[in-house]
Structure formats: C-alpha cells, structure tokens
Amino acid sequence: MSLETRATRRRALATFALAVLLVIGVALLVGKAAGYEEVLDALRAADPRWLPACLAGEIVSYCGYVVGFRAVAEAERGPTLGLRLSTEIVFLSLGATRLLAVGGAGGLALDYWALHRTGMSRHAAFLRVLALNTLLYGVFGLAAWSAALVLLVRDDAPIALVAPWLFVVPACVAAGIWVSGPGRAARLARRDGGRARALFADAVGGVVLVRGLLFDPPGRLGALGAAAYWGGDMFCLWAALQAFRVETTVAAVVLAYATGYAATLVPLPTGGVGSVEAAMTFALVAVGVGLSPALLGVVTYRLFSYWLPTIPALLVLPRLPAISTELEAFAKR
C-alpha cells in the first residue's frame, strides 16, 4: 500500500470518527436541554414496530435515485445503464461517501466519475451531474415551498421558518425558467470568458438539460425518481417520529426535514453531520413537536438514512474495478 493511499485512509477514518463524535455531542447537548430523564421516558415508550417502515422509506428513496440517475444518463442519446450497474453506482454514491463524511458533494463526484467512464467528455459528464442535482433540488424546493405555504395558511409555524422557502424557491424557479428560455439559453450557455463565466454557462446548461427532460415523456421518469427519492426519505423521518408517538402534520414534517437538510449544503468538512441533527430537531420543535421525541426521532431517522446505507456500499465497494470496466465498455460501442 502506497504512502498516499495510507494517508487517504487515515484522513477518511479521522473524518468519519469526527462525524460520529459530532453526532454524539449534538445528541448529548440537545438531550441535556430536554432533560435526560424525559428523553429516557420517551425512549421507553417507543414503538419499534415503526422501524421496518423507516427501512422501507429508504429503499423507496434509493430506488428513486436510481431512476433519476438513469434518466439523466440516458438524456440526449446517452448510455443506457443496466439496472444492476446503476444500483451499484447509487449504492457507492449515496453510501460509501458517508464513510468520508463529505455529504452530497461526494455522491455527485462519484456520479461524475461513472458518467465520464462511459466515454462522455468531462464537460458532458459535468453537465449531467449538474442536471441531476438541479432536478433533485428542484423537486426538494417545491416540496418545501408547498409545506411552507400550508403551514402559513394554517398559522402552524413561525413566519421566520416559512418565509425563506416561500420567497427563495419561487425566485429560483423563475430564474431557471428565464435562463433556459429557447432564445436565451444558447447565448448564456456559451463558455467564452473566465472561470466564473464558464461555471455560470455550465449551470445554465444543466438547467437546459433538466428542461428538456421535463418536456420528454421518458425523461419525466427522472422527476418521478427525484420525487420518490425525497418522498421516501421524508417518510423515513415521519415513521421515526411515529415510533416515538409524535402527532404532527405531514406539512410540518416536510418543512422540518427541508430546514434540517439545508444544513448539508453548508461546505463543512463533515458534510453537515451534527448540524443536520440539531437543525432538524429544533425545526420540529418550532412546528410543535416536543424536544425529547423530536431528538429521538431525528437520531433514529439519521441511523436509517445516513449510517445504515454504508453497509450495502461496503458490500459493493470491492466491485469498483469491475464496475469501472463495465462503464468503460460503453465508450467502445
């Protein structure tokens, strides 16, 4: 084993250990605020029959990502990846990167690697990764906006919690529609200029690709896959809360989920680990959930959504050389 490989492994283990410590630290701090005795009482009253539902939600979520990834890969005469190969890539993308605690960026980097291996140019693969990310977060934003609107009408959440979603999401959608307009996209997607201009052009190119998917019947499967990805994960959180006898609305769970998940967008070295648990817990408290069951529900949800997926990823990891060979075969066709 080379010195570089050993150093990489040491860094990965150190980051992973830091992530675990952060989760434990956040749980202890929030548990102290709630009162450890109250947390223990909520834990004793838990209904474990909801735990299989948490697992089912994550299975749906993974299936959704597979559908979305395949749709983006196949767009504009791209490679048609088999179901097994796509699933293995998604396992590595969403699971193995947890071990490095790099959040969504690590998953997108692996998606880029896989697409580039099929013979796509670096630019084409990068555009598709941007398109996949745009598609996923477009659906995510619409779900959060809908939940915020429902809670605003019902007056069931603080205005400070719902206002950002109500204003930012429509602004992003309007901007995406504007830049991807038929007469405007070609001009804005030109990569003539500096690095900032090229990045903006690539972002526009990703939005244009998503727009094409939405107007193409087979491509709409990508949007359905994105909806299943988020819906399954949100269902996992809802089921985890049910395990601790939380009575709340679907809109409240969706908004709390979105607020907590937004912490993964912060470029921290641990991919938002710790900050997600804290943000999601206090967002649930803001919509009326007790602190103790909110904490336990979020920790249970994260066990299924963040930590458990490392198991199938580790099982697939030894096949990485074979996966690489299978992907390279597409470049020779």
Buried (B, 14 or more C-beta within 10 A) or exposed (E): EEEEEEEEEEEBEEBBEBBBEBBEEBBEEBBEBBEEEBBEEBEEEBEEEBBEBBEBBBEBBBBBBBBBBBBBBBBBEBBEBEEEBBBBBBBBBBBBBBBBBBBBBBBBBBBBBBBBBBBBEEEBBBBBBBBBBBBBBBBBBBBBBBBBBBBBEEEBBEEEBBEEBBEEBEEBBEEBEEBBEEEEBEEBBEBEEEEEEBEBBBBBBBBBBBBBBEEBEEBEBBBBBBBBBBBBBBBBBBBBBBBBBBEBBEBBBBBBBBBBBBBBEEEBBBBBBBBBBBBBBBBBBBBBBBBBBBBBBBBBBBBBBBBBBBEBBBEBBEBBEEBEEBBEEBEEE
